[in-house]
Amino acid sequence: MKTKHIIVVIAGALLTLTSCISDLETLPLNEWDVTSETVYGSEKEPYVQGLARLYFNFVTNDITDLAVSDAGASELIRSFWSCQEASTDEVKVAWPDAWCNAINNNIWDDSENDMVYAVFVRTLQGITFVNEYLRQTAPAKLADRGVSAELAAEIEGFRAEARYLRAYFYWMAMDVFGDVPFTTEDSPFGAEAPKQKPRAEVYKFIVDELTALAADGSVMPEARSNRPRADKGSVLGLLARVYLNAEVYTGTPAWSECKAVCEKIFGLGYSLCSNYEHLFRGDNGENENAYNEFLFYAPYDWNYAQSWGGATFLTCGAINTNELTEELSDGTLSSRIGVGNGWLGLHVHEHFVNTHFAPTNVTWGEDGTCTIADKRGAYAFITARREKGTFDVLLNSFAQGYGCWKFNNVRSNETGAEYWLRSDKNADRSTDIDYPLIRLGEIYLIYAEACSRLGEGATAQPKMNELAVRTGMAPITVPTAWSDEAMKLFREERARELYWEGHRRTDLIRYNCFTSADYVWPFKGGDAQTGKAFEDYKKLYAIPSSQILANPELKNPEGY
């Protein structure tokens, strides 16, 4: 039996439910809906379905309540990733969509942008859903419905998960927009437009929520006990990330708190995957060696949880149709990356690969090859059937630059030929690759940076030595004092370990390298050749103009 559970059919791990995504969408989440009492009732199943809808907000492509041109682009993970990565040195997007040019070149303004819009709406939508779920599962409500004491206690655990998801949505919104509309389950619903709360206050709310959920005696499920749903490991992982960026969010660093949280995580039984590549393969949610590194992840599955975002976007978006297969010596076809369709639009400029992976023996074209010593890049960056990038313009430059095949739908225990036969060459197939939202490799790097900032670099050296084992490279020496050189070391090492996982913009902002001329890359600030500094206010994105019009309480960051 598969051990992977589907986020939108969460109940399968609890109740052997057979609800599909569309069924879950019918569950009323509105306090004023006259059928809510009937739907929730006194049995367990509806409460699990309501919780599933909260997780579903990460992966949904439903656009009945979003005004975007592409349903796939409306997914939260895909839109957040695009804002985080396409604005940096890690990826450029060659599709003709208006958002691509704006984010690629850091020339966005306060006009509507599909990716930014989707992040804003999906995060605030998720927060609203959580608030309503918490209202509907309040102890008094449960008592009125005749919910048993045993089930009520279990629902308290569901409520803790919901609070974690709300904290995650608030973190995403705060990171991208700064001051954001703020509501909780105690806010009057519909009485007035929600007001913005300053970023520092949102940070405090997130930290307080996560600290309470991680505390001894909390009803949050224990670490590694609740896959793929959130647990205390997920809580501490997000808290470490929030503390890492505390100085950006509030003006006051929290390195000691960050270090202490990481040390708690190290005692929870997570382990590094011995093969970096397996973290991003089609069976990463079933391969124990891989998923034991995941503190929190979004499950995807062709049979149950299809999406044109997440890892399907990162896999299909990086490959051209003529790269899908290769012919083996016996004449059989083998799948290269485990998908039946290529959307080629995501490209990696030579600047990023040269800076961080130092390839040698590089050739381009039909039989192009390159040699990369670091195992994290060796399997993923390809030049075959690619052109050396001139990148005078990005639009429709589909064959230029490195291909990045970090996410690969072929399982770790099968060949490409076996995949091709198993999949029946389905051209419309989405992937089975689970998307890691927080993993232990990130926590090791957070810990090392916090220790270095505190002047305790040697404390983190054993963790960096562990991380280096699977790279095939010598471990980096953790600096014992923070400096420009220390910053550069972490900026580059995080790029090698976490590329294409949605961290880069936040990292560059923390290192004061996102907008400044201290570190430039082609297309930065609209300069296609070498890059240049751009306006500091763009460390935050503008709240979409449609949302400003709809809520007069909202104001954009200064500069827009």
Secondary structure, 3 states (H helix, E strand, C coil): CCCCCCHHHCCHHHHCCCCCHHHHHCCCCCCCCCCHHHHHCCCCHHHHHHHHHHHHCCCCCCCCCCCCCCCHHHCHHHHHHHHHHCCCCCCEECCCCHHHHHHHCCCCCCCCCHHHHHHHHHHHHHHHHHHHHHHHCCHHHHHHCCCCHHHHHHHHHHHHHHHHHHHHHHHHHHHHHCCEECCCCCCCCCCCCCCEECHHHHHHHHHHHHHHHHCCCCCCCCCCCCCCCCCHHHHHHHHHHHHHCHHHHHCCCCHHHHHHHHHHHHCCCCCCCCCHHHHHECCCCCCHHHHCCEEEEECCECCCECCCCHHHHHHHCCCCHHHCEEECCCCCEEECCCCCCCCCCEEECHHHHHHHHCCECCCCECCCCCECCCHHHHCCEECECEECCCCCCCCCCCCECEEECCCECCCCCCCHHHHHHHCCCCCCCCCCCCEEEEEHHHHHHHHHHHHHHCCCHHHHHHHHHHHHHCCCCCCCCCCCCCCHHHHHHHHHHHHHHHCCCCCHHHHHHHCCCCCCCCCCCCCHHHCCCCCCCCCHHHHCCCCCHHHHHHCCCCCCCCCC
